[in-house]
Amino acid sequence: MADLKELDQALNTYIRPLTFPLAIKMLKSEKEIPDRTRRPFEKTGKKIAICQGIGMARKYGWTVAMGKEDMQCSLGAAPFGFFKNIDYFNEGNLADGMFTASKEAGKKQEDLVDRFDHGTYSHILVATVSRAAFEPDLYMIYGNPAQIMRLIQGALYTEGGAVQSSAMGRLGCAAIITAIKEDQCRYLVPGNGDRIFGMTQDYEMAFLLPHSKVDALMEGLAMTHKAGVRYPITSFFDFEATFPPTYQEQMKIWEEAGEL
């Protein structure tokens, strides 16, 4: 298994992300939180959303641990199992009137959300890949669509197939749960909250990489790069352009004067 420095180097070589690639681990106890980890509520007195903490890590380079004491966004906290699952969430109330026309429509969305059982984990730990002092469950890389395309290509190089994904335009953080539970790569269209509170930009998507898939991804990135599939995307210059008539007339004058 490649170490974190190798992964960080590969991502910077083949993907060149604008923000730090992240390592994520679900913790079962507060005792597992590494030293020099920022605890949002303890540090600032403010509660946050999971996407907000992820944004802090990928833009500031911080190591951040978030538990129930830090949670301000009930939508994200519910599937991570930090609080007991309740009917109010399950019935679609959090989607009704904002994202769906009714509770019934909202329920259809909530029924699709993967969840950790209540109490299974106490905190979600997020750090940059280059500074993570723990073995991650998952890696999360933000980038533009072309960069995410390269990650998909790298992930599929050995086994083929396709990277699966689903999107509701909300609750994007729950894709972390799906990727961990299914042990499969996912690409993510970040939701509304991620863009408001996590400062995710209009041009950004994300890629989720389980720890078990690191070696395959790194090999795939290297081999597809060697084959000419690269980022930045290569351009094709082997053509003769057509220019305006006046430009062509100037070339004709030179030609008639023997310049060409």
C-alpha positions, 0 to 999 in steps of 0.5 A: 500500500502506497504511503500518504506522501506517495499519494500526495505526490501523485495527485499533485503530479497528475491532477494538480488540484487547487486545494489540498487533497483530504484524508478522512477517518471516522473515529469511534472515540474522542480518544482517537483524535490526534494532537494539534487537531482543531475542534471547531466549537471548542476553538471558536465557540461556533457550531458548524456544518460537516461541509464547512469543516471539510472546507477549512481542511482543504483551503486552510490545511487544518486538521479538523475533528467534528462530533455532535458537539460541533454540529449546526447542520442537522441535515448532515449530522443525521446520516453520520449517526451523531444523533438518534435517527428520528421520524421528523428527518425520515418523513422528509420534513427537511426537504419539504418546501425547500428542495421538494414540493412535499414531505412525500417527495422529500421522504423519497430522497431521505430513503436513499441516503446511506447512514451510519448507525447511531453511536457507531462513530463519535467524530469525523476527522479530516486532514490534508493528505500531506499532514494526516497522522492517521490511516484514513478510511477515505480520500476526498479530492476537489477539482474541476470536471476535467480533473475529476475525469482524470481521477475516474480514468485512473480508478478504472484503469485496472478493472474497467467498468464505470464509477457510479454516482448519484446526486440530489443537489443536497446532502453531498456529505453523505456520499462519504458514508456510501464510499466507505460502506461500499468500499467504492470510488464515487464522484460527487456533485457538491450540494447547495450547503457545500457551496454556501458553507463549504465555499465550494465554487461553481466549477468544482466537483469532488472525488471520493477514494476509499483507502483500499483503492489507492494503489490502483488509482496511482497506477492508473493515473501513471499509466494513462498519463504515459499513454497520453491521457493527461491533465492539463488536457492536451491540445491538438495543433496539427491543423491549418487555420482559416483566417479572414479574407483581408488576412488571406489577401495580404498573404496573396500579395506576398505570394505574388511578390515572390515572398512565399 
